[in-house]
């Protein structure tokens, strides 16, 4: 089945018992999931020629540790073309919407860069894309294994990571079980005109990790070993165990040797294996968030960032006006993920970073445009407070909220209008909050970002932020305030000439509507 990974009602998987793992090992005909550097003993029935050394990276997968560099404007141009720029020539100055998309994507990478490492390593091996060889990325490197973890190399890895978000790649990805995995790899491993990355997930859709399959070992009796490059283990060959007779597979993975290994496995339809081609991501992609997008009705992308300190997310649930829900939470039968909004899709990110496999990660969502949505953030599973941010990004606009300090057990609500011109934040009744409400617009002239910082919003209060682009004004309205709110409005104007930032402090009383004009030149006073 191709296309995006769509979820039905999927309960969160329970930990496998020792007895079940032992039975699974017997079924696969191995002593258990292969954990160490692996040397095959059976014949290789398919082989791409890739090897972890010299074709893989010499450094481990990484998250947001100090020194990490991700997408820049140059990679955004490489992905989407000059449409993301305010200026037609010269060094790209990103539009407000493109900047927001890049910031959200970079935040998503904080969990790990395994997808980018897997994609770019295989592209180098197949000599596809730009640059075609490691030496063109770093002059002294003759192999990928010889590349340093420099800023330039990290930006290239971030470029490859972003492929998983591209509709062109998602629509060509294959969802497989154990049998179809072996069949497809037999057909594709020798294809030097394409580069493939294998995404593996736990049975509940959690723990997405990207590995590079490069050979198949025939162990006899319908049992195979898929030899892979796992970028958490530089220079090592590792193996996924597959039995096509019983249609089962497993793989042992651990973020680093100090952490307990995680078992990935599946049987029949209860498997989440995704084989991603890379060449659809090469070249200029349709920029769905750009004003010049050719898509007739591009979907909205809901992106949200978690806390890099706690490395945790709360739960997110989206409702449309008819009360239909998409997201993850407790619907009365325990924690599960549902998709009830027609036309909505969601896909778990492939991160594979430190601690990610031992905790829950949240998907990215694609929602039909032209509808209003209510987004609930709940902290039911949090063990400590976490900073959350949500952005709904569409063609030439975005709306969202940042800086929400979500406490365990709390519930915050964000409402976004159908045109993404209004965002409303409703605070939980248990604590004071300082959210930053954000709106962005890209026009034929300059692009703008508007941010309202609602200082110390009292429990149970709500604040709304609305943009009227035709009249060039933003309005603020608050309810449930016990006293006058002292808020800050920031306007960021980006044009071909540069970026300008304006700030203004406003006083808001409960029930008042405060309007602020922008981009209007004052007429000179008459004598």
N, C-alpha and C positions, 0 to 999 in steps of 0.2 A: 504494500500500500504506500503510495507516494504522498506528497504534500506535507502539511504541518502535522505535528503530533497532537492529535485531539484527544482529550481525556473524557471518558465517561465517569461514572462514580467509582473512584478508586480508593479503597481504604488504605491507610498507611500500613506498610508491611511490618510484621512482628519479627523479632530476632529469631533466626533459625536455631533450633536446639542442636546439641552435639550429636544426638542420634540421627537427626535429619541430615546434617552435614555428612555424617559417616555413610548414610544410605546414598546420598548424592554422589559421594566419591566412588562408591562401588558401582553405581550406575554408569559413571563416566569412565570407569576402568582405570583410575589413577589413585595415587595415595592421598589425594586431596588437591585443592587448588594450588597451582604452581606459584611459588612466591619468590624464589631466588633466580639468579641468572641461569637461563635454561639452555641446554644443549640437546637438540633433537636426536633421536636414535632411529626413527623411521624415515622412509623416503619422503622427499618434498614433492608434492604433486602440483604445486603452483608456487611461483617465486617471482617477485617483482625485481629482485636484485638489491632492494633497500636493506641496509644494515644499521643498527643503532649507532655503531661507530664504523664508518665516518659520516653517515647521513643524518644522524640525529644531533641534537644540541648536547654540549658537554656540561651544561648547567641544568639544575632542576627547575621544574615548574615553580612559579612564584606568584604571590598575591600582591598586596599593597605595601610590602616591606620598604624601608628607606631606600631611596635611589631608583624606585620604579618609575618608568616613563611609559605613557600609553599614547593614544591617538593625538595627533596634532592636526593643524589645518592642512598640511601637505598630504596626510593619509586620507583626510576627508575628500580632498580633490581627487585623489587616486581612486576612491570608492565611487564618488558621485559626479565628478567633473566640476567645472567652474560655476555651476549653478549654486553651489553652497557659498560662493563668495559675493561680497558687495562690489568688489572692484573687478573689472574685466581682465586686467593684466597685472603682472607683478606679484609680489608676495600676497597670498590670499588673506583677506580679512573676512572671517566668517560672518554670515548673517546671524541675527539673534536666534532664529530657529535652529540653524545648523550648529551653533555653539551649544545650545541646550541639548540637542541630540548627542553631540560628541561628549559633553559632560556626563550625561546619563549613561552612555555606553562605557565610558572610562570607569565610572563608579561600579558598573556591573562586573568589570574585570577584576575588581579588588579581591574577589573570591579565588581567582586563579586564571592563568593564561594557557591552560593545557590545549584548548582548541586552536589558538594561534600558533603554538609551537608545533602541533601535529600537522596543521594545514601547510604552514610555510616550509617545514622540513620536507614534506612530500612534494611540494611544488618545486623546490630546489632539485630534488632527485629526478623529477620528470622533466626538468628544464622548461617549466611553464611559468608564465607571468613575468613580472618585472620586480627586481632583477632576476636573471635566470641562473646566476651562479653566486656562490658565497663571496667570491673575490670582488664582485661588483658591489657588494654591500659593505665589505670590509677588505681593503686592498691586500692585507697580509694573509688573509685566511684562504686556504686552498680547498677546505671542506667545511661543511656546516658544523662539524664537531670542533673545528678550529675557530669558530666565531666567538668573540667575547660578548659578555652581556652588556654591551654599550647602549647608549641612548638610541642610536640609529637602529641597532638590531632589535631593541625592545619595541620601537615604533613599528617596525616591520611585522613583528609578532602580533602586536595589537591590531594591525591591519588584517591579518589572517583570522584573528579571533572574531572580528566583526562579521565574517562571512556567515556565521550561524544566524544572524539577524536578517539577512537579505532574503526577500521573497524568492529571488531567482534560485538560490541555493536550497531553501526550504522546500520549494515545490518539486525539486528533483531528487530529494533525499528519499531513501527507501527504508521502510519499517520492516524488520525481519525477525524471523525466529531462527533457531539453531540450524535447521535444514537449509533454509533459504540463504542463510549467511554463507555456508560452505559453497553452495551452488553459485552464488553471485561472486564470491571471491575467486573461485576457479575461473570465471569468465573475465574478471576485471584486473586481476593482479598483474597480468602481462601487458595491460593497455597503457602505453607510455603517453597517450594523448589525453589521459585523464589522471587526476590525483584524488585518492579517496581517503577519508578520515572516518573512523568508526567511533560512534558515540555509544557509550554503554550507560545504563541507568539501573538502579535498584528497582525492585518490582513495584514500588510505590511511586516511581518517577523521580525519586530523590537522587542526589549524589552524581549528577551527570559528569562524565569524564570522557576525554577524547584520547584515543590511542591510534597508532598507525599500524595496520596489518600489512605484513610484507611476504608471508609465506604460509603454506599449509603443510603440516606433517601428517602423513597417513599412518595411524597407529594400528590399523587393522580392525576388523569387526565393526565397521561403522563409526569408529572413534578417531577423532582428529585433534591435532593441536594447531591452533591459529597463532603463529609467531607474530609478536607485536613489539613495536617500540613504544614504551610508556615513558613519557617525559618526566615522570617523578623518579625514574631510575635511569639516569644518563649512562649510556654505553652498554646497557644490559639488554639481552634478549629475554623476553618473557612470553608466556604461553597462556592462551585461553583454551580450556578444555571443552570439547564439543562431542556429543554423541548424536548422530543423525537418526539412529534407530529409535531412540526414546525421545528425540527432539529436545534435548536439554543442553545447557552450557553453564560454565561457571568461570569466574576469574577472581583472583585474590589481589586486592589493591590496598595500599596504605599510603597516606600522604607523605610520611617520612618514617624512617625506621624506629623512631621513638614512640610512635603512635600505634595503637592496636589496628591490625589489618582489617579491612572491610571486605566482605564477600559479596560479589555481584553474581547473580545467577538468574536463570529463567528456564521455564519449561513450556513448550507449545505457545499458545496465545498469551500466556503469562510471562512474556519476555518484552523487554524494551531495548532493542538494538536498532541503531540508526546509522545507515551508511551514507555519508555526505560526499557528493562530488564537489570539486573545487573550481573547475573552470567556469561554471556559471557565474561565479563571483568576480571573475576577471573583467576588466574593462569598466566603462562608466555604467553605473546602475541607475535605474529610474529613481530620482530623488523624491520620494513620496511626500516629504515634508517641505519641499521647495515650491515656490509659487509657480514655477514652470513645469511642474510634474505633468506627465502625459497620461497618468492613470485617470480613468473616468471618475471612479469613486474610491480613492485610496483609503484603506483602513487607518484608524487611529492606533498609535502605538502607546501603550501604557507602560512606562518604565519607572522603576522605583529603586531607590538606593537605601541600603541598610547602614548599620553602624560599623565602621571599620575597627572600632575598639572592641565591641562586644562580639562582632562577627555573627550577629543574629538578626533575624527579621521577625516582626510580628506577623499576623495573618491579614490577608487582604481579600475583601469580598466586594464585588461590583454588582450594582443593581441598575436595571433600566427603569423607565417610568411605569412599566407594567409589573414591576416587582420581580422579574426574572433575574436569576443570580448566576454569576460566574465567579469562581474563586475557590479558595481552600478554607476550611473551618470545620466546626462541629455542627452538623445539621440534625443532630438527634441520634445518630448511629455511630458516634465517634468521629475522629478527624478524617476528612476525606476531601477530594477535589471534585468539583462539579462544573459543568458548562451548560447553562440553561438559556443563555442569551443567543437567539438566532444570529448566525453569521459571525459569532465570536470564536476565536481560536486562542489557545495558549500553549506555550512550549517551554519546557524546563531548560534553563541555561546549562551549558557544558563548561564547568569551571575546573574541577579537579584540584583545587588549591588546598592549602593547609587547613585542617579542621573542617573543610566543607563536607567531606564524605561522612563525617560523624554527626552532622547537624542537618536540619531541614533547610532547603533553599526554596525560593519562590519563583514561579515562572514569569515570563514576560507575556503580555496580553496584546492581542490585536482585536480591535472593536470596530463595528460598523460606524461610519461617520454619519453626521446629521442627527444624532440622538443625544439626549441628556443622560448623564450617569451620576449615581451616588456611590462613593467609594468609602468603605468602612475599614479602618485600621484598628485591629484589636491586639492586645498584648497578652492574650491568654497563655501562650506557650513560652513567653519570655521569662528568663530567670533573673534578669536585671534590666534597668531602663536602657532603651536603645533609641538612637536618632533615626528618624524615618523621613523620606522625601518621595513624593509622587509627582509625575509629570505626564499629562495626556498630550501627545504630540501628533499634529495633523498637518495637512497641507497649509502652509504659510502661517501657522499659528500654534501656540501651545498654552496650556493652563495647568497649574499645579500648586503644590504646597511643599515647602522645605522646612527643615529645622524642627520637626515635631518630636518632642521628647516623649516617647511612648513608654508608659509604665506597665508592669505586669498586671493583667486584668483590666486595663483601661480600654476605652473605645472612643476613637476620634472619627468624625464624619466629614468628608469632603464632597461637595456637590459641584458639578461642572455642567454648564449649559450646553445645548446642542451645537452652538457655533463656537464653543470654547472661548467665549468672550466674558464669561462670568464664572468666578470661583468663590465658593462659600465654605468657610471652615466653622464647624461646630465643635466646641471643646467638651471633653469629658467633664463630668460633675465632681471629679475627685481632686483636680489639681489646677494650679495656674499654669498657663502655657504661653509661649511666645512664638507663634508660627510666622512664616514668611509666605504670604500669598503671592503668586507669580502669574503674569500674563505676558505673552509675546506675540508680535505680529510682524510679518514681512510684507512690505508693500513695494510698489515700483520705485519709490525713493528709498529713504533710510528704513532700517528695521529697528524695532523698539522692544525692550524688555521693561516691564513695570513690576515693581516689587513693593508690597506693603508689609512692613514689619509691625505686627500687632503686639506691642509690648505688654506683657503681663495680662493676658486675656483671662478674665476670671472664670472659675469653674461654671460650666453650663452655658456660657455666653457664646454668641456666634458673630462672625464678621464676614462681610461680603465685599468683593472687589470686582468692579465691572469696567470694561473697556468699550468705548464708543469711538471707533477709528474714524468714522466720517466727521464727527464733531470734534475730534481730537481732544478727548477728555476721558479721564478715569474718575469713577465715583466710588465712595466708600460708605458702607452702611453697617452699623453694629446694633445688636440687641442683647439685652441681658446684662448691660454694664451697670455696676453699682456707682461708678464715678466716671468722670471724663477720661477717655483713653488718650494717651500721648503716643501717637503712631508716627512712623517714618515712611515716606514714599520715596523710592529711588527709581529714576528713569535712566535707562542706558540706551543711548542713541548710537547706532552703528551705520556708517555710510562709507562710500569709497574714500572719503577724506580721512576717516579715522573714527575713533570712539569718544563719545562725550557722556559724562555722568552728571546727573542733576539729583539733588536731594532736597526734600522739603519736609518739615515737621508739621503735623496737623493735630488739632484737638478734635476728638470725636465723642459726642454724647450719645447715649442709648436712644435709638430711633431716628437720629439725625442722618441726613444724606449730605456728604461733603464731596464737592466736585473740584477737580483740578484740571486745568487746561495744559496742553503740551504742544510743542512744535509750532507755536503761533508767534510770529514776530509782533512785537508791540509797535504801534504807530508812534512816530515822534510827536512830542507835545507841541502844540501850536503856541506861538508867542502872543 
